[in-house]
Structure formats: C-alpha cells, structure tokens
C-alpha cells in the first residue's frame, strides 16, 4: 500500500502541496468538463421548462443549437477555479493537518475537521470563478462569453457583491463536501489497513474504491445546496434572457435568502428538483475525486515526498 499523505500529522512541505494541488485540479477538470456543463444546465432549468430531459438529450440539444465547443463552456474560469481550488485545498489541508495534529482526536474526526477548514479556505478564494463558470455554462447563445468582458460586466452592473452571490451557501456546501470526502476516504483506508483480511480481494477492491465512494457520499449530501446556489449565482445577471426561458421564475428569486429559496423550489417544483443533474454529477464526481486524490499523491511521490 502506498504512503497516505492525508494521514493525521503527515508533514508535506507547503510548496509541494501547492504544486500537487494544481496538477490535481487541472487533470480532474480537463477530463470532466462536459459532464459539469450538463449538470449545471439541468440544475438551472426549472422543472416546467423541460428543455433538457437527461444527459443524452442535453448533449444533443446543446450540440445542435450551440455547437460541440459548447460542451466546454465555462472551461476557462473553471480551469482557473480548479487550479486555485486544488492548490489552496491541499496546501491548507496540509497546514491545518500539521497544526491540529497535537489534539487528541481520532483520525476520522481529525480528517473531517481539517477537511472542512480546507474547504472553507479554498471556497472563499475561488468563489468569483465559480460564479463566472456558472454564467458561462448558463449562456445558451452560440456566442461564448469572454472572461474579461464578463468580469467588467458584473463589476459594472452588480458590483463586488456580484462575484460573491451565494458564497455563504458555498461555505456550507464545500465544508460539508470536503469534510465528508476526507473523513469517508480516511475511514475506508484505515478499515482496510486494520482489517484481518487486508490481503483479500474484497478489501483490496474496497481500498481502491475509497476515493470514488468518498466522492459519491459528499455529492449526495451537498447536491441540493449546490442546486440552489447555482440559481442564486445567475439571478441578478443582465443576461438572464440568455440563460432561461423562465425569466419570471428567476426574477421571483431576487432578494430571497438561501433557505427561503430552497423551500420555494421544493414547493413549486418538488423536492426532486433539488436533485436535477444529480446523475451526471455523480458520474462526474467519482472520476473527479479519484483523479484529484490520485494525482495529488502521485505528484508528491514524483517530487520525492
């Protein structure tokens, strides 16, 4: 079994964790970008619009109306976000891991708490790019948005606040997701290492599936929060007509706080509306988490750590 760089008290130099985090973010994003676009389109679509009816339908509709390049809409801000997110997440995890290792916590609780702090740190730093990514993907016009023009547009019409719409829900979502991911990952790894049948096929398969199972667990718990946040991120855009055929629905979201909006969506569209896009999200989550964790550890080993 390879060295586990996430284990309590493991000392990873800051510069190495940043480089490994960047590599991790770029690799994961490159592979899963189209699934991310499909997920966001489904999340943003009110149930009664029904323009996109599933993964295949969404892909066919997007390619027919916007071209195949549209499957990578939002890739530029997303790449920046993933690089920053990966580097901040893993470097802050390494730092908090070292600082809090003296506390008498179990490895699972330690990983959960450190993961939450790492998630909050990376969420704040990268949130403006999350807003840009969502709006780029939401744009149904064949003409793609540009990064600098979009930044200027948000600044001019919405101010600094426009770059951080929904950030409080992001803090909650990312903290839950990160703590769940690391805690699940570490729990499975420790169980496999301490198992009396650690050399059995079942235990080996379980250990190899640790990152995938961690990704599915955190996605299931946090997906409704993510759906509501995505809708908040586009609500005040002056390009709303390019995002949806249900402008009236989105205009009713203005000046509505997060919890109230979640209840509003459930009342008008049903509870399952909060899980629109869940299937492509899970399909995306497993390889994204697996690639992210594997590339991080591989990069550290390549650097001789």
N, C-alpha and C positions, 0 to 999 in steps of 0.2 A: 504494500500500500504506500502511495506517495505521501510526502510530507504535507500536512494540513496547515496552511498559512493563516487560517482563520481561528485556530485554536487559542484559547484563553492564554494571555501572556506572551504570545508569539511576537517577537520583535522584528518588524520589517522596516528597513530604512524608508524615510518619507519619499525621497526621490524615486526609489524603486517602485513603491506602491502607486505613485502618480503615473509613472510610465506604463506600468502594467494595467492600471485602470483605464488609461487612454486606449491602449491596444484592445482591451476588453470591450470598451464601448464601441469603437469603430467596427470591429469584427461582428459583434452582435447586431448592430444596426444595418450593416450592409446586406446581411442575409435576409432580414425580416421586414424590410421597409414596405413592400406591397401589402403584407398582412396588416401592418399598422394602419395604412391608408384605408383598407376595407373596414377595419374595426371602428375607426373614427367616423367614417361616413355612416355606418349603421347606428352608432351611438347618437349622432346628431339628428338623425331623421326621426321626427315624431311618428308614432305608430300609424296614424291615419293617413300619412302621406304614401308610404309603401312603394316608393320609387325603387329602393333596393330591397330585395327579398331574401338574400343569403349571399354566401361567398361567391358562388359561380355567377349569379345574377348581377351582383355588384361589379365584378370584374368585366363581364360582358358589356354592361351599360357604360362603365367608365371608359373602356377602350373604344367603344362605338362612338361615344359623344365627345370624348376629350383626347383620345389617342393613348397609345401604350405608355408613353412617358408619364402620363398622369398617375400611374401606379406608384411613382416615386415622388409625387407632390409632397412637399414638406420635408424632403430629404436633407436639404441644406441646413435649415435650423435644427433639424433632428440630429444630424451628424454632430453639429457643434454642441447640442444639448447632451448627447450620449457621451462625447469625449469628456466634456466638463463633468457630467454626472458620474461617469465611471471613475475618473481621477479623484474627484472630491469624495465620492462614496468610499472607495477603498483606502485612500490615504487617511481620511478621517476615521474610518473603522480601525485602521492600524494604530492611529494615535490614541483613540479612546480605549482601544483594547489594551494598550500598554499602560495608560493612566489608571484604568479601573481594575487592573489585574490583581491589585493588592486586597481588594474587597473579597469577603468570604461568601461569594455567590457560587451557585452551581454553574457548570459550563453552559447549560441551556439558558438559564436566566441571564447570565453574563452576555451571551451572544445576542439574546433578544434585546437587551437594553442598549448595548453598544450599537447594534444594527439600527435601532430606532434613532439614536443620536446621529449616526452616519447618514441616515435617510433624510433627516431634517436639514442637515448641513447642505447636502447636495441638492435638495429640493429648492431651497432659497436661492442658491447661486444660479441654478439653471432655469428657474421658472419663466422668465421672459421668452426664452427659446421654446418652451412648451406651448405658450400662447401663440407664438408665431407658427409653430408646426401645425397646431390645430387649425388655424385660419388658412394656412396654405392648403391643407388637405380638404377643408370645407369648401374651398373655391371650386365651383362646378364649371366655371368658364374655361375653355381650352387655353386661353391666355394665362400663363402662370404668373404668380406674384413674384416680386424680387425682394430680397432681404432688406436692402437699404431703403427702398421706397416704402415698404410695409412698416419699418421702424419709424420712419418720418411721419407716415400717415397716422399711426397710433399715437405718437407723441403730440401731433398737432390737434387731433380731434378728441383724444381721451386723456392725454397727459401721462405722467409716470404711472398713475394708478392702472392705466390700461394694460400695462405689461404684467401686472400682478393680480388680475381678476381671478378670483377663486384660489388664491395662494393658501388661505387658511385650510381649505379642504384638501389641498395638495399636501400640506404638512401632516394632516391626519392620515391621508391615504398612503403616502410614502413611508411614514413612520411605521404604520401597521404592516405594510408590504415588506419593508426591509427587515423589520424585527421578526416577522413570520418566516421570511425566506431563510435568514441566517439561523434562527432557532430550529426550524424544521431540518435544515441541512445538517447542522451540528448534531441534533438528536439522532438522526439516522446514521451518521458517521460513527458516533460513539456507540450506538447499539450494535452496529456491525463489528466494530473493533472488539467489543466486550462479549460478543456472542460466543457461546461454546462451540457453535458450528460455523465459525467465521470463514472456514475454507469451503463451505458447501456452496453449491451453485446458486441457491436461493438468496443467501446472504450476499454473495458477490453481485448478483443482479440488483438486489436492493441498494447496495452501496453505489453501484454505477448509476442508479436511477435517483439518487439523493437530490441532485440539483434540479431535475425535472419535477419531482414531487414537491420540492420547495417552491418552485415557480407556480405550479398549479394551486397550491394551498394559498399563497399570498394573493394570487389573482382572483380567486373565488371570494375571498373575504372583502377585498377592496374594490371590486368592479363597480358596484352601484355608486360609490363615492366618485369614482373616475368618470362615470357617465354624466353625472350632474355637473361635475367640474368642467367637462368638455363643453357643455351647453352654456355655462356661465362665461366661458372664455370667448365665445363668439357673439354673445347677446348684444353688446354695445357697438359692434363694428358697423361702420357706414356701408360696408359691402354685404350686408345681411341678405339682400335680394339674390346675391350670387351663391349664397350658402344653402338656402332652403326655399321651398315653395310655400312654406307655412310661416310667413313673416309675422302674422298676427300672434301665433303661438309664442314665438321668441320675444316679441315686444311685451307680452304679458309677463315675461321673466324679469324685466327690468326692475331694479330696486327691491328684488326679492332675496332674502338671505338664504343661505345654503339649505338649511333644514326645511324651510318652507317650500323651497323649490323641489326638493326631493318628494315631499308629500304631494305637491301639485302634480308632478309627473305620475306618481302612483295613482292618484285619484282620476286623472284624465286619460291615462294610457294603460294603467295596470302595473302591478309590481314587476312583471317580466320585462317591461320596457326598460327597467334599470339594467337589465342584462342583455340588451340588444348589442350584438357584436362580441358576445362572450366566447362563442366558438372560435372565430379567428384569433381572439385574444389568447385563448388557451393554447391553440396551435402555435401562436407566436411566442407565448410565454415560455413554453418548455425549451425550445431551442435557444431562445434569447438568454434565459437564465443559465442553461447548461453551457452555452458558448461563453457567456460572461465570466462565470466562475472558472471554467476550464482554461480560458485564455489568460485570466489573471494569474492562476497558479503556474501555467506553462511559461508565461513571461518572466515570472520571478525565478523559476528554475533556469531559464535561458540566461538570466543575468547572474546566475551563480548563487542565488539565495536559497 
